[in-house]
Amino acid sequence: MTRLLMVMAILLSATVFAQPGGQDSTKVFKKKVLEAPEVDFLMSYYTQDGENAAVSGGLGTEKLNNITPTIVVSVPLNEDDVLTIDGEVSAYTSASSSNINPFDGSQPADPFVESTGASSGDTWLNATATYSHSSDDRNRIWSAKLSVSNEFDYFSFGFGGGYTWLFNEKNTELSLHGNIYLDTWYPVYPYELRPGNFSNSSAYNPVFTPFTNDKRNSYSAGFVLSQILSKRLQGSLAADYILQKGLLSTPFQRVYFKDFNPVYVDNFRLADDVERLPDSRYKVAFGGRLHYYINQVFVARFFYRYYFDEWGIESQTVNLELPVKISGSFTLYPSYRYYSQTAADYFAPYAAHSSDEQYYTSDYDLSGFSANQFGFGVSYTDIFTKFHISRFGLKSVDLKYYRYSRNINFNANLIEFGCKFIMD
């Protein structure tokens, strides 16, 4: 699932000062959109486990550990313009992807045993630069961004932008955004399907042919309409459209056919083919948020989203959060999220596809399932930035934990930590 980025702006009104002197002595001073440079240090740790690994055709361990340090630096260039640089590193070890080549470990090959070879881990790198400009009256904000990502099997270059209007005395806000991502795959296939491997086995006759297209382009557009409905209630509506073209299959995800005789090496079944999916897919999502201020202690936040795509998946997401302000500096964040989706038209479990099908996948991310996520967090805010590191004062610290569980024997845990510093 392609994650979607929305640009939100902090709105500050202009202040007018009258100067003594002649009739032309009035001068207008603008307060900066961002008063001083800000630095966010973020860190997340993610772990998961399951038994339906797509790398081994829908059967096998899904153990994965991932740590992601991120730094975000926002710099005011003048009263109206802000430059934000976002650098992110994601380092993971994966029992599932290690079985791209299950035969390079010290134990017999098995879909439920992690191989120790080179494919057992990797690092994803991303850098994003965003430039935003606000009008003098702070009722118009436009932004532009560039991004670059790289991993062992793909490279991505992206660009996009957005425009925001505020009107109705800043009670109404409309934002439009669009992005384009141009990706290049470096296809990595399962070990047994590479040239020269197992080719001398008369019993093993896969239907595999390499992909001829190594490009994947994604185009997205959307809007957000926010409205202050009353002193206590704020709401928003959002919609997004994504179109993807090119190689949308994952080259190293195996598929097994029910009408093929299985061929095993150790305890590992050799692939009959890899995942094959259409080279086009559109995605549509729309939903809304409501934030209700109950009192000085409680705020209720509600979110709903409906999604459908060209491959037959429909999903619904409901999220509830109840921030509890326990003091002037500390806030607690209990939350609950429910998600459900139908299966893609091309999904079938392990060894359930037929070889005469045009498209097929055993990736359980494309299966039908429901999921529950429980979360809890705590936030500390110091508007006076009393704690300092050199010239930077600590503004806030956040710590959150999420427990995610699907009804198909898949569980995950996520810990997020972040702190924001402001230069004096």
N, C-alpha and C positions, 0 to 999 in steps of 0.2 A: 504494500500500500504506500502509495506515494504520499509522503507527508507533505501539507499546504501551509504557506507563510502569509500572515496578515500584518500590514503596517499600521501601528497605532501611534498617534502623536500626542505629546503633552502640550496643552494649549495655555498660553499665558497672554494676558491682555496688555496692551500698550498703555503707558502712563504719560500724561502731558504735564509739563511744568511751565509756568509763566515766568519769564525773566523780566526784570526791570529795564526800562529803556524806551526806544521809539516804538512806533506802531508795527514794525517788522521784527521785533525782538523775541517773538514766541518761538521756542525750539521744542521739537518732539524727541523724546528719549524712548528707546525700545528696550525692554528687558529681554535678555537672551533666551532663546528656546531651551538651551542647556547652559546653565550658569558656569559649570566647571567640568573638566574631564572626569569621566567615570570609568571604573574598571570592575568588571564582574569576573570572579573566579568560580567556575562551576565544575562539579565532579559527580559522576554517576557510576554506580556499580550494578550490573544486571546479571542475573543467573536464571537459567531455565532447565527444565528436564521434561522428557516425554518419550514416547515409544513409536512415533510415526515419522521418522526422518525421511524427507523427500530425497536426500542424496542416495539412500538405499531403497528407493521405490515405495515409500510409505510404511516401511517396517524398519525399526532400529532406533538406537539411542539418539535423543535430541539434546543432550547435555551441551551447554554453552555457558561461558563466562565472558563478560565484557566490561571493560573499564574505559570511561570516556572523560578525559580532562578537557575543559573548554575555557578559553579566555575571550572576553568581549570588551573591547575598548571603544568608548564613545568620546569624541573630541569636538567641542564647538569651534568652528572655523571663524565665525563672526556671530552677530546677533541672530541671524536667520538660518545658518547652515550648520549641519552636523554630519560628521563622518564617523561611521561605525565599522570597526574591523572585528570579525568573528573568526577565531581559529579553533579547530576541533580535531582531536585525535581519538580514534576508537580502536582499541587493541583487544582482540578476542582470542580465546581458545575454544575450539568446537569439536566435540566428539563426532558430530554429524559430518562436517566438511572434511574431517580427517579421513573419512572413508571414501573420498574421491579416489584414493588409492588405498584400499584396505590391506594390501599385500606387502607394505613396507614397514610393518611393525614387528615386534618380537614375539607376538602371539599369533595363533591361527586366525585368519580373517573371519570376522563375524560382525553382522550389522549391529549387534548390541555391545560390541567391544570397540573402544576407541583405538584407532591406529596412532602410532607415534611419529608418522612421517611429516614431510614439509607442509602438507595441507591442513595440519591440525590447528593452525593459528595464522593470523594475519593482522595487518594494521590498515585502517581506513583513515585518510587524511582529507580535511576539508578547510577551505578558506573562503570567506565571504566578505565583500566590501559593500557597504550601503551608504549612499549620499542622500540627504534629505534637505529640502528647502521650504521654509515657511514664509508666507506673505506677511506684509507689514501688519495687517490686522489679525493675523493668526487664524484666518478662516480658510486658507488654502495651503495645503501641504503636498508637495510632490516628492517622489523618491525614485532612485534608480539603484540597481545592485548588479554585481558580478560575483560569480562563485565558481570554484574549481574543486573537484573531488577526484581522488584516486584510490584504487584498491588493486589487489593482485590480478583481478580479471576484468577491470573496466576503468575507463577514464571519463569524467563528465565535466562539461563546461556549461554554465548556465548564466542567464541574464534576465532581467525583468525590471518592473517598476510599478508604481502605484500613484494614485491621486486621491486626495481627501478634501471634501467640502464640508464646512460647518455653517449652519444657518439657523434661523429661528432662535436668535440670541444664544447660539451655541448649544441649544437643546437637542438639535438634530445633526447627525453626522453620517455622511455617505462616503464610503471608500471603494475605489475600484482598483484591482490589481491584476497583473498578468506576468507569467514567467515562461521561459523556454529553456529546456535542458537538452543538450546535444551530447549523447553518450556513445562511446565506442567500446565494444566488448573485445576482450582477448580470450576467446573461447577456450575453456578448460573442460575436457571430456573425461568421463570415468576411465580409469586406467585400462580396463580390458578392451575398450573401444578405440584406443590409440593404435596407430600403425605398428605392426610387428608384434603386438602383445596378444598371445593366445591364437594367433593366426594359423598355427599348425595343428589346431584341434579340429578334427572333422566333426565332432559333436556340437561344436559351438558355431551357430550361424545367425548372428544378430542382423536386424534390418537397418542398422544405423548408417546414415550418411551425414557428413559434416554440414553445418549451416553455411550458406553462401553469403548471408548478410550479417555484418558485425556491427550495425548501427542501430541505435534506439533513440528516437527523439520524442520528447514530451512537451506538450503545449497546454498551458492552463490559464484560465481567466475566472474572475469571480468578483463578488461585491459583498460589502457589509453595510447594513443600514442600522444605526443605533439611535435610540430615542429615549430621552428622559421623560417618563410618563407621569411622574409625580415626585414629591419630595422624597419618597421612600422607594420608588420603583423605577428601574431602568431596564430596557429591553433591547434586543438586537435580532435582526434576521440576516442570514448569510446564505450564499449559494456559490458553488464552484463547479466548473466544467474542466475536465482533463481529457486530452486526446493523445494517445501514444501510438507511434508507428515504428516498425522495424522488428528487431529480434526481441520478442517479449518472452521467449522461453529461457529457462536457466539451463545452460548446456551441460552441467554436471549432475543434473537430477535424473536418476534412472527411472525407467518404466519397465514393468514385466507384463507379458501377455499370458492370458489363461489358455490360449490355444498353442503355446510353445512348450516344448519339453524343457524343464529347468536344467541348467548346467551349473554345478557347484564347484568351487575351489575352497577347500576347508569347509567352513560353515557359511560361506558367502555365495549367494546366487549371482552369476554374471548377468549383466544387463542385456535385455532384448532390444532396447532402444533408449533414447533420452526423451525428456519432456518435449512435446510438440504442441505449440499453441498458435493461434492466429497472429498475424503480423499487424493487427490493428485492434485497438480497444478504446472505447470512450468510457468515462466515469462521470457520474453526476451526483452531487451531494447538496442537500439544503437542510437548514435547521435554524434554531433560534436559542437565545439565552434570555433568562430573566434573573435579575439581581434585586432582592427585596431587603431593605434595611428594617430589621425588626425593632431593635433598640441599640443602645450603646454597646451591648455585649454581643449580640447575634446578628449575622447577615446570612440570608438564604440565597444560594446560587443554584440555578437549574439550567440544564443544557439538554437539548434533543437534536438528533441528526438522523435523516433518512438518506440512504445511499442506494444507487443501482448502477449497473454497468452493462456493457455489451456482451459479456460472457455469461450472463444469467444470474449474477450474484445480486441479492438484495440484503440490506442490513439496516438495523436500527440501533441507535446508541442513546442511552439515557444516563446522565451524570448529575449527581447531587452533591453539594458541598455546603457545609455549615460552619464558616469561620466563627471562632469564639474568642473574643478579645478579653483576656484575663487580666491585663494591666495596660498601662500606657505604652509599654514596649513589647509585650508578648502576645501573640495570637496563635491559637490552635486551629488546625485544619483537618477535621475528619471528613472523609469523602467516600462515595460509593458510585461505581460505574457498572452498568449492565450493557452487554453487547450480544447481538444474535445475527447470524447470517445464513442464507441459503447457499447450497453448493453451486459452483460453476458448472456449466453444461458439459465441460470436458473432464471433470474429476471422476475418478473411481479409485477405490482402495487398492492395496497391494495385490498384484496379480489378478485384477478384475477387468482390465481392458482387453479388447480383441485387436488383433493385428490389422484388421481391415478398417479400423477407425482412422479418420484423417488427423484428429487432434486428441491428445491424451496427456493427463498429468495425474500423479499421485501425491501432490503437494497438499498437505492437510490445511495449509493456510487458505486454500481454495475450496475446502470442504464445507459442509453445513455444520455449524456448531453454535453454542452459546457460551458466554463467558461472564464471570463476575470479577470485579476488582474492588478491593477495599484499600483505603489509604488513610494515612494519618501524618500530619506534619506540624511543625512548630516554627514560628517566625519571630525574630527579634529585630526591632527597628529602633535606631537612635538618631533622631532628626538633628541632634547637636553634634554628632560624630565625635564623641569624647575620646574614643580609643583611636590612636594613630600609629601608622607605620610610615616613617619618614614624613612626607608631605601629604599622605593620603589618610583620610579619616574614614572609619568604618561606619557605614550607613545602615546595613542590614545583614542578617544571617538567616538562612533558611535550611531546614532539614526535613526531608519527607521520605516516607516509606510506603510502597505499594505491594500488595499481594494479588497476583493475577492467576485465575484458574479457569480452564476450559472444561467442558463436559466430555472431552475425548482424551482424558488422561494426559493433560499438559498443564504444567504449573510454572510460574515465573515469579521472581522477586526483584524489586527495583529500589535502590536507595539513591536519593539525590541530595547533594549538598551544594550550597551556593553562598557567596558573600559579595557584597557590593562596597566598593571604596570610592570616595569622592576626593579629588584634589582640593586642598585649601587654597 
